[in-house]
């Protein structure tokens, strides 16, 4: 089971595709800029999908998001979706007092 990942400082270089960011703002009302700040809070990282890819569970504006990311020269936010029920349960179990 994943455990909580400690808060990290804001990365000096976080990038994303602005069209994806616009879609996310339209769909969920949350911008990647808000998601980026979530890395400075305790969050959960789940099994990576590749050697440089991972999914983070981050709480922003009271909602838990599944953030697909990649490390290369930058931290790249690929997509953000409202967390599935299973992902929300993982987040809640990782931070029981955050409820």
WOUR-V973823 format. One record per helix or strand of 2 or more residues. SS is the DSSP state (hx for helix, st for strand). FROM is the first residue (numbers start at 0). TO is the last residue. If there is no record, write none. Layout:
# WOUR-V973823
SS&FROM&TO + SS&FROM&TO
This chain:
# WOUR-V973823
st&3&4 + st&13&15 + hx&17&27 + hx&31&37 + st&42&49 + st&52&59 + st&62&70 + st&74&81 + hx&84&93 + hx&95&97
